[in-house]
Amino acid sequence: MLQVEQLHQYYGGSHILRGLSFDAKVGEVTCLLGRNGVGKTTLLKCLMGLIPAKQGAIKWQGQSIGHFKPHQRVHSGIAYVPQGREIFPRLTVEENLLMGLSRFSAQQAKQVPTFIYELFPVLQEMQQRRGGDLSGGQQQQLAIGRALASNPQLLILDEPTEGIQPSVIKEIGAVIKQLAQRGDMAILLVEQFYDFAAELADQYLVMSRGEIIQQGRGDSMHVDGVRGLVAI
């Protein structure tokens, strides 16, 4: 389980994260919703150690990881798919996926796990194609596949539907659902697309101005009026 307790972060004179506290449980999809500029990506960068939290605690599987560097968090079982995907455009699909195996020994990191190609068959078809030649939706699938190659217990996704065609959004949603049903992974999904989040969420959190202003179970999002809180 991921536990975030009273997390604060500042940028210049601005108080970006204001005492955030929440849990993300294994076997569940926790959806974090909010409009642009409320601090969602800043939170994820704090969770990954890309920027240090000023105050508060981040615990993973009962251990405080606030002092861990990003690669140590990856080694502890956390994978992050950033907004914008950040694949390696000059490397092939297969080479990009092999980069996700960096936390394993050289012997273990020789081959892409077959389950990734089962989840995303298009990646198997395009193994030798350069990442930069893929469509936006295929690049998103590649970024998720690369994260899954590290066999994480926590998968963090930052707006995976952004700029992607509806058919691929549907495929990515089906994969997230499948991963959650396996029961061995916590998934933290940051999303602006309400319908996508509502279909997947076991738990939801709504952020505004650096604070969590509402939270609850996924099946009560409609009744709780969440759409109105995140609509632009």
SVG drawing of the C-alpha trace seen along z (x, -y; Angstrom):
<svg xmlns="http://www.w3.org/2000/svg" viewBox="-27 -34 51 49">
<polyline fill="none" stroke="black" stroke-width="0.4" points="0.0,0.0 1.0,-3.6 0.4,-6.0 0.7,-9.8 0.5,-11.8 0.3,-15.6 2.4,-16.3 3.4,-19.9 5.3,-21.4 6.1,-24.9 7.2,-26.5 8.7,-30.0 6.2,-31.7 3.3,-29.5 2.0,-26.7 1.4,-24.0 0.5,-20.9 -1.3,-21.7 -1.3,-18.8 -2.3,-15.9 -3.2,-12.6 -4.5,-9.5 -3.9,-5.7 -3.6,-3.7 -4.3,0.0 -3.0,3.1 -5.8,4.6 -7.4,1.2 -7.4,-1.7 -7.2,-5.0 -8.2,-7.8 -7.0,-11.4 -9.0,-14.0 -8.7,-17.7 -8.5,-20.5 -5.2,-21.8 -2.8,-23.4 -4.1,-22.0 -0.9,-20.2 -1.5,-16.6 1.7,-16.2 3.7,-17.9 2.3,-15.3 3.4,-12.4 6.9,-13.9 7.1,-14.0 6.0,-10.4 8.8,-9.4 11.4,-11.5 11.9,-13.8 11.3,-16.8 11.6,-16.6 8.5,-17.0 9.0,-19.9 6.9,-18.4 5.0,-15.2 5.6,-11.5 5.5,-9.0 5.3,-5.4 5.4,-2.4 4.7,1.1 5.1,-0.3 8.5,-1.9 9.2,-5.6 10.6,-6.3 10.8,-10.1 14.6,-10.0 14.8,-7.5 16.2,-8.6 14.0,-7.9 15.9,-4.8 15.6,-3.4 11.8,-3.9 11.8,-2.0 13.8,0.8 11.3,0.9 8.5,1.7 7.1,-1.6 6.7,-2.4 5.8,-5.8 4.3,-6.7 4.8,-10.4 2.6,-12.9 3.9,-13.1 5.1,-9.5 8.9,-10.2 9.7,-7.2 13.1,-7.0 12.2,-8.0 15.4,-6.7 15.3,-3.3 13.1,-0.4 10.0,0.7 11.8,3.7 14.7,1.6 12.4,-0.8 10.7,2.2 14.1,3.6 14.9,0.3 12.1,1.1 14.1,4.1 16.9,2.0 16.1,3.0 16.9,6.6 20.2,8.4 21.8,8.6 20.7,12.2 17.0,11.4 17.0,8.3 17.7,10.0 14.1,10.6 10.9,8.6 8.3,10.4 5.7,12.1 2.8,10.8 3.5,7.2 3.0,8.4 -0.2,10.2 -1.5,6.9 -0.5,4.8 -0.3,7.0 0.5,3.9 3.9,3.7 4.8,7.2 3.9,6.4 6.1,3.3 9.0,4.6 11.7,3.3 9.9,0.0 11.5,-3.1 9.5,-4.5 9.4,-7.9 7.6,-6.4 4.6,-5.2 1.3,-7.0 0.5,-8.9 -1.7,-6.0 0.9,-3.4 3.6,-5.4 1.3,-5.5 1.0,-1.8 4.7,-1.5 5.3,-3.8 2.9,-1.7 4.5,1.5 8.0,0.2 6.7,-0.6 5.2,2.9 8.4,4.5 9.8,3.6 7.1,5.8 5.9,3.1 3.6,3.4 2.6,-0.3 1.9,-1.7 1.5,-5.5 -0.1,-6.8 -0.2,-10.6 -3.1,-11.4 -2.7,-8.3 -5.7,-9.4 -4.3,-12.8 -4.2,-13.4 -5.1,-9.8 -7.8,-8.4 -10.9,-6.8 -10.2,-3.2 -6.8,-3.2 -8.3,-4.8 -10.6,-1.9 -7.7,0.6 -5.7,-1.2 -8.8,-1.1 -9.2,2.6 -5.5,3.2 -5.8,1.1 -8.9,3.1 -7.1,6.4 -4.1,5.3 -6.3,4.3 -8.1,7.6 -4.8,9.5 -4.8,8.2 -1.1,7.8 -0.7,4.2 -1.9,0.8 -2.7,-1.6 -2.7,-5.4 -4.3,-7.0 -4.3,-10.8 -6.9,-11.8 -9.0,-14.7 -11.3,-12.6 -14.2,-11.9 -15.8,-9.0 -12.6,-7.1 -11.9,-7.5 -15.5,-6.7 -15.3,-3.4 -12.1,-2.3 -12.0,-3.9 -12.3,-1.7 -11.5,-4.9 -11.5,-8.5 -9.8,-11.7 -10.6,-15.2 -7.9,-17.9 -8.4,-21.6 -5.7,-24.3 -3.3,-21.7 -5.8,-20.1 -8.0,-17.0 -11.5,-18.5 -13.5,-15.2 -12.9,-11.5 -15.0,-8.3 -15.6,-5.0 -15.6,-4.8 -19.2,-3.5 -20.5,-6.7 -18.8,-9.2 -22.0,-10.1 -24.1,-10.4 -21.3,-12.5 -21.4,-15.0 -17.7,-14.5 -18.3,-15.4 -19.2,-18.9 -16.1,-19.3 -13.7,-18.5 -15.6,-19.8 -13.8,-22.7"/>
</svg>
